[in-house]
Amino acid sequence: MTLADPADFVDLVRRHDRTLRALAWRLLGDRDRMDDVLQEAYVKAFRALPTFRGDAEAAPGTWLYRITYNACMDELRRQRRVSLVPLDDAVGRPDPRGDVGDRVVRSHRLAAAIDALPPDHRAAVLLVDAEGFDYASAADALGIPEGTVRSRLSRARARLRAALGEEGKEERHA
């Protein structure tokens, strides 16, 4: 895919905006910072269009994820702190199959456990486990080797299991 036409770039952003917002939100935890970083990322991407390779190793969506991830990490370094997402904002729709109260508690605990992860581990979990990226695509998006994605996921999942205790084990088998 080539992105020579600005309309192609607009279509690319439209296709990925929701998931890029989710990634930025979970990394930054602040709507204003998220909006600022996404605006910065989209401008950087637009300016970088002439240098975009557009080959099999640089899928446009992965390229845009990488720019967004880097912009988020730059923002976190600038702020020298990690913002946590308020638990009330992080809860998804409860599963109607289970007890709503129990599901909400588990969702809160999972959101808190994810928020407690270092940003680079959190990004790996969000891309692979939440967005369904394969390891190679996540590695491209994060600008790291595939083995690093695997090790970050392993460490992050171990921390999540420890933080969730027995409840985390039950959810994996459900």
Residue, then its C-alpha position, 0 to 999 in steps of 0.5 A: m500500500t502506498l500512502a502518496d494520496p492524503a486521502d489514503f492517509v486519512d482512511l488509514v487513520r480512520r481505520h486505526d483511530r479507535t485502537l490507537r486511542a485505546l493504546a494511548w489511553r491505557l499508556l497515558g491514563d489522561r484524555d487530554r494527554m491522549d488527545d495531544v499525543l495522538q495529534e502529535a503522532y498523526v502529524k509526525a506520521f503525515r510528515a513522514l509519508p514521503t519516507f514510508r517504505g510501504d513494503a511487506e515489512a512495514a504495514p501501514g497500520t503497524w507503522l502508525y502503531r509504532i509512531t503512536y507508541n513512541a509518542c506515548m513513551d516520549e510523553l511518559r518520559r517528559q512527565r517522568r511519571v506513569s499515570l494510572v487510569p481511574l478504575d471507574d473509566a477502565v471497566g469494560r462491559p461485564d459478561p452477562r454469563g456470570d454474576v455481574g457483581d463478581r465480573v465488575v470486581r474482577s474487571h476492576r482488579l484486572a484493570a488495576a493490575i494492567d495499570a500497575l505494569p511498566p508502560d513497555h510491558r503494558a503496551a505489549v499486553l495491550l497489542v497482543d492480548a487485547e488487540g490480537f497482534d501477532y508477536a512479529s506485528a507487535a514487535d514492529a509496532l513497538g520497535i523491538p525484537e520479537g523475542t523482547v515482545r515475548s519476554r515482556l509478555s511473559r513477565a507481564r502475564a506473570r505479574l498479572r497472575a500474581a496480582l490477580g491470585e486465585e481469581g486470575k487462575e479461574e478466569r483463564h479456565a472460564 
